[in-house]
Amino acid sequence: MTPNRTESDVCDVLVDILVIGGGPAGATIAPLLTERGYRVVVLEKAHHPRFHIGESLLPANLPLFERLGVAEAVRGLGMEKWAAEFVSPWHAHTQTFAFGEAWDKSLPMAYQVPRAAFDEVLIRNAQAKGATVHEGWKATGVEFLPEAVRVTAQDESGQTAQWHARFVVDASGRDTLLANQLGIKTRNTRHNSTAVFGHFRGAERNPGQAEGNISIFWFEHGWFWFIPLKDGITSVGMVTWPYHLKTRRGRPLEEFLQENIALCPPLAARMAQAELIQPAEATGNYSYGARQTHGDRFILLGDAFAFIDPVFSSGVLLAMQSAVFGAEAIDTALRQPEKTAQAMAEFDRELRRGPKEFSWFIYRVTHPTMRDLFMGPRNIFRVREALLSLLAGDIYGKTPIWGALRLLKGIYYLSALRHAGRSWRAWRHRRRIIRPLPDTDPSS
């Protein structure tokens, strides 16, 4: 759906909320706002269905699907995911975390989904709920005028159009439109990784109910994900560091990915009969953030605000949950302007909360002490159940996991101190490998 290009008054149309981006964040906040009576326009640069990575969802996503009315549609396209499996070359066993054993037993499973189909379900739901969706229109600039916010966009033919809105939502994902425009995007100095990935057919899966489990394989240069999808395709990707990406030296991505799979024997065994069914892809600059979550008549959602690492499959949850918080904040700001500051402060706290809780573990997930804890978890004072709740994404409700997670962090520090020499070497190594290097664009 595109604007009527023959109308001369497109620039004069005033909408309540203009949403930039039709991914999970934008396609979640749009119906939540239309249900409250707002006129919402969504600008999406691509046409759905379009390819996207990030196929593994969390149990905490399921209540959001129910709230949006898309639970049945997601169930129809998803592969059931009952657990997460961790495989370490430094340990003689694998470790499986079943979501049903988390603190809250009511969220025992999630789904692995083809993102093209999943994202289309969400955007069509937004349309059905009354949002106007313009696909093939990329937002190129935002101007904050006294009377409204003006958003300029361009379609594939190069034609431009403009909208005026009372409020703008930046859900542009890794394009980070407003963070770039306002100069508030920052590189995450505590993490710096790149992903190289592809879709394969014929990969060996776990038997029975475990077929849909996500598997995480550590290896010398980072980690791999192994995500089974319903159609027999498996998403396999490597997350690694700049120093290792440098060793590619211009070779094709497919060759580089296959060479690294061979460096991880347990994964290589499951990929022995697998065939890459489309060209491998890559994305860099994985870890970044913005100094602000909101400003005068705008908010940032999901990846448009921050992204760290996909190891815990938190991206879609954080995007959708940020949209829930964003809808509340915008509704308050537009209906009760005198409460805007308070609403935005609460939005800021909630938006930062998710990345903060996941990041402590993400920054340490390749540290030998953290590997030991993951591969040999104990449930002293329910710390294993609390960790499982984190892995399930159960961080926004009332599940009382925080004391146990603090205890788990204490156990981590004590264990690291017990092996001080190893911990020091691991810290020095991490400091070296996360340094940005020139000429490490994974797509070139």
Backbone torsions as a table, in degrees:
resi	resn	phi	psi	omega
1	MET	NA	130.9	-178.2
2	THR	-130.2	160.0	177.0
3	PRO	-62.8	150.9	175.7
4	ASN	-69.5	111.2	-171.9
5	ARG	-74.6	-10.3	-179.7
6	THR	-90.7	-9.5	-179.4
7	GLU	-79.3	132.5	-179.6
8	SER	-88.0	-8.6	-174.5
9	ASP	-105.1	16.7	178.7
10	VAL	-55.1	-42.1	-177.1
11	CYS	-66.5	-19.1	-176.8
12	ASP	-94.4	-3.4	-179.0
13	VAL	-72.6	127.4	177.6
14	LEU	-106.6	119.0	175.8
15	VAL	-108.5	165.6	179.8
16	ASP	-75.1	-52.2	-176.6
17	ILE	-133.4	130.3	175.0
18	LEU	-108.3	120.4	-178.8
19	VAL	-104.7	123.2	178.8
20	ILE	-96.7	108.5	179.1
21	GLY	111.9	129.9	-178.8
22	GLY	-112.2	29.8	173.9
23	GLY	-82.0	-163.8	-176.7
24	PRO	-56.4	-37.4	179.9
25	ALA	-69.5	-52.0	-178.5
26	GLY	-65.0	-38.6	-178.0
27	ALA	-78.5	-8.3	173.4
28	THR	-92.4	-45.8	-177.1
29	ILE	-70.3	-29.5	-177.3
30	ALA	-60.8	-52.6	179.2
31	PRO	-68.6	-30.9	178.0
32	LEU	-63.2	-31.6	179.5
33	LEU	-85.3	-37.2	177.7
34	THR	-64.3	-33.8	178.0
35	GLU	-63.6	-21.3	178.4
36	ARG	-93.3	5.5	174.8
37	GLY	96.3	8.0	-178.4
38	TYR	-88.0	149.8	173.1
39	ARG	-88.1	115.8	-172.5
40	VAL	-119.6	133.0	174.0
41	VAL	-118.2	133.3	177.8
42	VAL	-114.1	128.0	174.2
43	LEU	-105.4	120.7	179.8
44	GLU	-123.1	125.2	-173.7
45	LYS	-69.8	-27.1	-178.6
46	ALA	-101.9	-176.0	173.5
47	HIS	-117.0	127.0	176.3
48	HIS	-76.5	142.5	-0.4
49	PRO	-78.2	142.2	176.7
50	ARG	-135.7	148.7	-175.3
51	PHE	-65.0	140.5	172.8
52	HIS	-154.1	148.0	176.9
53	ILE	-91.9	166.5	-179.6
54	GLY	101.6	55.8	-170.8
55	GLU	-87.1	-8.5	-173.7
56	SER	-97.9	121.5	-179.5
57	LEU	-100.9	171.4	-178.9
58	LEU	-115.3	154.6	177.4
59	PRO	-53.8	-33.6	-179.3
60	ALA	-67.6	-12.1	174.1
61	ASN	-70.0	-29.1	-169.8
62	LEU	-61.1	-43.3	175.9
63	PRO	-61.2	-30.6	177.5
64	LEU	-69.0	-36.8	176.7
65	PHE	-63.5	-41.0	177.8
66	GLU	-62.4	-43.0	-178.4
67	ARG	-62.5	-37.5	-178.9
68	LEU	-82.0	-15.5	-178.4
69	GLY	84.0	24.7	-177.8
70	VAL	-117.3	11.7	-173.8
71	ALA	-59.1	-44.5	-178.5
72	GLU	-66.0	-40.3	-179.8
73	ALA	-64.5	-41.9	179.2
74	VAL	-67.3	-39.9	178.3
75	ARG	-60.4	-36.2	-177.8
76	GLY	-68.1	-27.3	-177.7
77	LEU	-106.8	-5.1	-173.2
78	GLY	-96.7	150.9	169.4
79	MET	-92.8	128.2	-177.8
80	GLU	-64.6	135.0	-178.2
81	LYS	-124.5	107.4	-175.3
82	TRP	-100.1	-11.4	-175.0
83	ALA	-161.5	168.2	173.1
84	ALA	-120.3	132.2	-176.8
85	GLU	-110.9	132.4	178.0
86	PHE	-114.3	131.8	-178.2
87	VAL	-125.1	125.0	-175.2
88	SER	-124.6	130.6	176.6
89	PRO	-70.8	-11.7	179.6
90	TRP	-93.9	2.5	179.7
91	HIS	-132.6	151.0	-174.0
92	ALA	-86.9	0.9	-176.6
93	HIS	-136.4	165.7	170.8
94	THR	-98.7	160.5	-179.7
95	GLN	-127.9	125.6	-179.5
96	THR	-112.8	130.8	176.8
97	PHE	-108.5	108.6	178.9
98	ALA	-85.6	126.2	-177.4
99	PHE	-62.3	-27.7	179.2
100	GLY	-67.4	-11.1	178.8
101	GLU	-98.9	8.9	178.4
102	ALA	-72.1	176.1	-178.0
103	TRP	-56.8	-49.5	176.5
104	ASP	-93.3	111.7	-174.7
105	LYS	-80.0	-0.5	-174.7
106	SER	-85.5	-1.8	179.8
107	LEU	-122.6	70.7	-170.8
108	PRO	-84.7	-8.6	-175.3
109	MET	-155.0	167.3	176.4
110	ALA	-141.6	-160.4	-179.4
111	TYR	-134.0	151.5	162.8
112	GLN	-101.8	130.7	-173.1
113	VAL	-132.3	144.5	167.5
114	PRO	-69.9	118.6	-170.5
115	ARG	-64.2	-30.6	178.9
116	ALA	-59.7	-46.2	-179.5
117	ALA	-72.1	-40.9	-179.3
118	PHE	-62.5	-48.5	-179.5
119	ASP	-63.5	-33.7	178.5
120	GLU	-68.6	-36.5	175.5
121	VAL	-57.8	-44.7	-177.8
122	LEU	-67.2	-43.1	-176.2
123	ILE	-71.6	-35.9	177.6
124	ARG	-69.0	-32.5	175.2
125	ASN	-64.3	-40.2	177.6
126	ALA	-61.1	-42.0	177.1
127	GLN	-63.3	-45.0	-178.4
128	ALA	-62.8	-28.4	-180.0
129	LYS	-85.9	1.3	173.0
130	GLY	113.0	-2.3	177.4
131	ALA	-76.4	143.5	174.3
132	THR	-90.7	119.3	-175.3
133	VAL	-111.7	123.4	176.0
134	HIS	-109.8	107.7	179.7
135	GLU	-93.5	152.2	-177.8
136	GLY	79.7	15.1	178.5
137	TRP	-120.9	116.5	-179.1
138	LYS	-99.8	121.6	176.6
139	ALA	-66.4	132.1	-176.6
140	THR	-115.7	-14.8	-179.1
141	GLY	-170.0	152.5	179.6
142	VAL	-130.3	128.3	177.8
143	GLU	-119.3	130.4	-178.8
144	PHE	-97.6	96.3	-179.3
145	LEU	-90.3	162.7	-179.7
146	PRO	-58.6	-38.4	-173.1
147	GLU	-95.9	-17.0	-177.1
148	ALA	-168.9	174.6	174.0
149	VAL	-105.3	125.5	-178.8
150	ARG	-102.0	125.5	179.4
151	VAL	-114.4	126.3	177.8
152	THR	-103.8	138.0	179.6
153	ALA	-137.9	161.0	-178.4
154	GLN	-132.5	139.1	177.5
155	ASP	-94.9	-177.6	-174.9
156	GLU	-64.2	-25.1	-179.2
157	SER	-83.4	-6.8	-179.1
158	GLY	96.8	-4.3	178.0
159	GLN	-72.4	142.9	-179.7
160	THR	-110.4	155.8	174.7
161	ALA	-147.5	162.5	-177.9
162	GLN	-134.2	148.8	174.4
163	TRP	-129.0	148.0	171.2
164	HIS	-110.0	136.0	-176.4
165	ALA	-136.7	155.0	174.0
166	ARG	-76.0	-27.5	-176.2
167	PHE	-152.0	144.9	-179.7
168	VAL	-119.5	135.5	174.8
169	VAL	-112.1	119.9	175.4
170	ASP	-91.9	102.7	174.2
171	ALA	-118.7	38.4	-173.9
172	SER	-79.4	4.4	176.9
173	GLY	64.6	-139.2	-175.3
174	ARG	-70.2	-8.5	172.1
175	ASP	-67.7	-26.0	177.5
176	THR	40.9	56.6	-172.2
177	LEU	-56.4	-56.2	-176.1
178	LEU	-72.2	-37.6	178.4
179	ALA	-59.5	-38.7	176.3
180	ASN	-70.7	-46.7	-176.5
181	GLN	-62.7	-39.1	-177.4
182	LEU	-88.2	-3.9	178.8
183	GLY	70.0	31.8	-177.2
184	ILE	-111.1	4.5	177.9
185	LYS	-81.6	136.6	-178.8
186	THR	-131.2	146.6	173.3
187	ARG	-73.8	138.4	177.9
188	ASN	-79.0	105.8	-176.1
189	THR	-73.3	-11.5	-178.8
190	ARG	-94.4	-4.5	-179.2
191	HIS	-155.4	147.0	-178.1
192	ASN	-163.0	94.9	-174.8
193	SER	-131.9	167.2	-178.5
194	THR	-133.5	146.2	177.3
195	ALA	-116.1	137.3	172.4
196	VAL	-125.5	127.2	-168.8
197	PHE	-150.5	164.2	177.8
198	GLY	-160.5	168.0	176.1
199	HIS	-106.3	133.0	-175.1
200	PHE	-124.4	151.4	170.9
201	ARG	-117.1	139.3	177.1
202	GLY	96.3	8.5	177.5
203	ALA	-71.6	144.3	-179.3
204	GLU	-75.5	128.7	-178.3
205	ARG	-110.1	165.8	174.7
206	ASN	-69.5	154.9	-178.0
207	PRO	-81.4	158.5	170.9
208	GLY	62.4	-141.9	-178.0
209	GLN	-61.5	-24.5	-178.4
210	ALA	-76.7	-1.9	-176.9
211	GLU	-56.3	-38.2	-175.9
212	GLY	-90.0	3.6	-179.4
213	ASN	-64.3	142.6	170.5
214	ILE	-77.7	140.9	176.4
215	SER	-118.4	134.7	175.9
216	ILE	-112.4	121.5	179.7
217	PHE	-111.7	114.8	170.3
218	TRP	-75.8	148.0	168.9
219	PHE	-148.7	179.4	-169.2
220	GLU	-57.2	-32.2	-171.8
221	HIS	-109.9	18.7	178.8
222	GLY	143.7	-127.4	179.2
223	TRP	-156.1	161.4	177.1
224	PHE	-117.0	147.8	165.7
225	TRP	-105.3	151.0	178.1
226	PHE	-136.4	105.2	-172.2
227	ILE	-120.5	106.1	178.1
228	PRO	-75.0	134.7	176.5
229	LEU	-110.6	164.8	-169.6
230	LYS	-67.7	-27.3	-173.8
231	ASP	-90.2	16.9	179.9
232	GLY	87.1	-2.4	178.0
233	ILE	-92.0	143.8	177.7
234	THR	-122.2	128.7	175.7
235	SER	-86.6	123.7	179.4
236	VAL	-127.0	127.9	-179.2
237	GLY	-142.4	151.0	178.1
238	MET	-110.4	131.7	172.0
239	VAL	-110.8	120.8	-174.1
240	THR	-140.3	-174.0	-169.9
241	TRP	-113.3	162.2	-176.3
242	PRO	-54.8	-39.6	-176.6
243	TYR	-62.5	-36.5	-178.3
244	HIS	-78.0	-36.4	176.6
245	LEU	-59.4	-31.5	179.9
246	LYS	-60.5	-27.0	-177.7
247	THR	-74.4	-8.8	178.1
248	ARG	-63.2	-41.6	175.7
249	ARG	51.8	46.1	172.7
250	GLY	81.9	-0.8	178.8
251	ARG	-67.2	156.9	178.6
252	PRO	-58.5	145.5	-179.6
253	LEU	-57.9	-39.7	-179.2
254	GLU	-59.2	-43.6	-179.8
255	GLU	-65.5	-43.2	-179.1
256	PHE	-64.0	-42.7	179.8
257	LEU	-64.4	-45.5	-178.7
258	GLN	-64.9	-38.7	178.3
259	GLU	-61.4	-38.4	-178.2
260	ASN	-77.4	-32.2	172.5
261	ILE	-58.6	-38.8	179.2
262	ALA	-64.6	-23.2	178.3
263	LEU	-77.5	-6.9	-179.6
264	CYS	-119.5	87.5	-172.2
265	PRO	-52.7	-43.1	179.4
266	PRO	-62.3	-37.5	176.5
267	LEU	-72.0	-42.8	180.0
268	ALA	-57.2	-36.8	179.6
269	ALA	-63.7	-38.0	-179.6
270	ARG	-78.6	-14.9	-179.0
271	MET	-105.1	8.7	-173.3
272	ALA	-59.0	-36.9	-178.2
273	GLN	-105.7	11.0	-175.1
274	ALA	-84.1	147.0	179.7
275	GLU	-124.3	129.1	175.7
276	LEU	-69.5	124.3	-172.3
277	ILE	-101.8	-4.4	175.6
278	GLN	-156.1	162.6	-177.3
279	PRO	-57.8	141.0	175.3
280	ALA	-66.0	153.6	179.0
281	GLU	-129.2	169.1	-179.0
282	ALA	-148.7	155.2	173.3
283	THR	-145.3	136.9	-179.2
284	GLY	-112.5	-166.9	179.7
285	ASN	48.4	46.4	-172.5
286	TYR	-66.4	-31.6	-169.9
287	SER	-112.9	116.0	-178.7
288	TYR	-156.2	171.2	175.9
289	GLY	-157.2	173.2	176.1
290	ALA	-118.1	147.4	-179.3
291	ARG	-72.5	-21.8	179.8
292	GLN	-124.0	149.5	173.0
293	THR	-100.6	-15.6	-175.5
294	HIS	-161.4	172.2	176.7
295	GLY	-165.0	-159.3	-179.2
296	ASP	-64.3	103.7	176.2
297	ARG	67.8	29.6	173.8
298	PHE	-152.2	154.5	170.6
299	ILE	-136.0	158.9	174.2
300	LEU	-110.3	140.9	179.3
301	LEU	-125.8	150.5	171.1
302	GLY	51.5	-132.1	-176.7
303	ASP	-67.4	-17.1	175.6
304	ALA	-68.1	-18.7	175.8
305	PHE	-97.0	-50.5	-175.7
306	ALA	-162.7	151.5	169.9
307	PHE	-148.2	140.3	-176.6
308	ILE	-113.9	-61.9	-172.8
309	ASP	-169.7	146.4	-176.3
310	PRO	-88.3	10.0	-169.5
311	VAL	-59.4	-32.7	-179.2
312	PHE	-103.2	14.3	175.7
313	SER	55.1	37.2	-173.2
314	SER	-91.1	-8.1	-169.6
315	GLY	-59.6	-49.9	-177.6
316	VAL	-66.8	-40.6	178.6
317	LEU	-60.5	-48.1	-178.5
318	LEU	-62.7	-37.3	179.2
319	ALA	-64.9	-49.6	-176.9
320	MET	-68.9	-40.0	179.7
321	GLN	-68.1	-35.9	177.2
322	SER	-63.9	-31.7	177.2
323	ALA	-67.2	-36.9	176.7
324	VAL	-62.1	-47.0	178.5
325	PHE	-65.2	-39.0	-179.3
326	GLY	-64.7	-39.2	178.7
327	ALA	-61.9	-41.4	178.6
328	GLU	-63.5	-44.0	-177.3
329	ALA	-66.2	-43.8	-179.0
330	ILE	-66.2	-42.1	179.6
331	ASP	-59.4	-43.2	178.0
332	THR	-64.9	-44.3	-177.2
333	ALA	-62.2	-38.0	-176.7
334	LEU	-83.3	-30.3	-178.2
335	ARG	-92.3	-32.1	-177.8
336	GLN	-133.1	74.6	-174.5
337	PRO	-54.5	-29.9	-179.2
338	GLU	-67.0	-16.0	-179.9
339	LYS	-104.4	11.3	-176.6
340	THR	-59.3	-47.6	-176.6
341	ALA	-59.3	-44.2	-179.9
342	GLN	-65.3	-42.8	-179.6
343	ALA	-64.5	-40.9	-179.3
344	MET	-71.9	-31.4	175.9
345	ALA	-65.5	-40.5	177.4
346	GLU	-66.9	-41.9	176.5
347	PHE	-58.8	-44.0	179.6
348	ASP	-59.1	-45.6	179.9
349	ARG	-61.5	-45.3	-176.7
350	GLU	-70.8	-37.8	-179.4
351	LEU	-65.7	-38.4	-179.8
352	ARG	-76.5	-22.3	-173.3
353	ARG	-61.8	-47.9	-177.0
354	GLY	-60.4	-57.1	178.0
355	PRO	-56.3	-35.8	-179.8
356	LYS	-64.1	-45.5	-176.7
357	GLU	-68.1	-39.9	179.3
358	PHE	-74.1	-34.1	-170.3
359	SER	-65.6	-33.1	-179.5
360	TRP	-56.5	-42.3	179.6
361	PHE	-77.0	-38.6	-179.4
362	ILE	-61.0	-42.7	-178.8
363	TYR	-63.4	-21.2	-174.2
364	ARG	-114.3	2.6	-169.4
365	VAL	-65.8	-22.8	176.8
366	THR	-98.2	3.3	177.4
367	HIS	-74.7	138.3	-177.5
368	PRO	-57.8	-32.9	177.9
369	THR	-66.1	-41.9	178.6
370	MET	-68.1	-38.4	175.9
371	ARG	-59.3	-42.9	178.9
372	ASP	-60.5	-41.6	-179.7
373	LEU	-66.5	-40.5	179.2
374	PHE	-68.8	-37.6	-175.7
375	MET	-83.6	-13.2	177.6
376	GLY	-139.1	56.1	-174.9
377	PRO	-70.4	139.1	174.4
378	ARG	-116.7	155.4	-173.3
379	ASN	-106.0	34.8	176.3
380	ILE	-60.6	126.3	-178.4
381	PHE	51.2	32.4	173.3
382	ARG	66.2	27.1	-179.0
383	VAL	-67.8	-32.7	178.6
384	ARG	-67.3	-41.8	177.9
385	GLU	-63.3	-37.9	178.3
386	ALA	-66.4	-40.0	177.0
387	LEU	-63.5	-41.7	177.3
388	LEU	-62.1	-37.0	177.4
389	SER	-64.3	-39.6	175.6
390	LEU	-62.0	-46.1	-179.8
391	LEU	-63.6	-27.3	177.5
392	ALA	-83.3	-6.5	-179.5
393	GLY	83.4	13.3	-176.3
394	ASP	-85.0	69.3	-176.3
395	ILE	-119.7	-3.4	-176.9
396	TYR	-107.8	-10.3	-178.2
397	GLY	-91.8	-151.3	-176.0
398	LYS	-104.1	9.6	179.3
399	THR	-63.4	122.7	-172.1
400	PRO	-82.1	67.4	-173.9
401	ILE	-95.0	-9.7	-165.3
402	TRP	-69.8	-37.1	177.2
403	GLY	-64.0	-42.7	179.5
404	ALA	-66.6	-36.6	177.5
405	LEU	-67.7	-36.5	175.3
406	ARG	-63.4	-39.7	177.4
407	LEU	-63.8	-40.8	178.4
408	LEU	-61.6	-40.4	176.9
409	LYS	-63.6	-38.4	177.3
410	GLY	-63.4	-41.0	177.4
411	ILE	-61.8	-40.3	178.3
412	TYR	-59.1	-49.5	-177.3
413	TYR	-64.3	-39.4	178.8
414	LEU	-66.1	-40.1	178.8
415	SER	-66.2	-39.8	178.1
416	ALA	-63.8	-39.6	178.9
417	LEU	-67.4	-35.3	179.5
418	ARG	-62.6	-33.7	177.4
419	HIS	-112.0	58.9	-170.7
420	ALA	-58.8	-41.6	-178.9
421	GLY	-62.9	-47.0	178.6
422	ARG	-62.8	-41.0	-179.0
423	SER	-65.3	-40.0	179.0
424	TRP	-63.7	-43.4	179.6
425	ARG	-65.4	-39.5	179.2
426	ALA	-66.1	-39.1	178.9
427	TRP	-64.6	-44.8	179.0
428	ARG	-62.7	-41.7	-179.3
429	HIS	-64.0	-43.8	-179.4
430	ARG	-63.7	-42.2	178.7
431	ARG	-57.4	-35.5	-178.4
432	ARG	-75.6	-43.9	-170.2
433	ILE	-77.7	-21.6	-178.4
434	ILE	-89.5	-1.2	178.6
435	ARG	-65.3	133.7	176.8
436	PRO	-67.4	142.4	179.6
437	LEU	-122.5	149.2	175.8
438	PRO	-69.1	154.1	173.8
439	ASP	58.9	43.1	176.6
440	THR	-120.2	37.6	175.2
441	ASP	-71.7	115.1	-174.6
442	PRO	-68.5	-19.0	-176.4
443	SER	-87.0	-8.2	-176.9
444	SER	-99.3	NA	NA
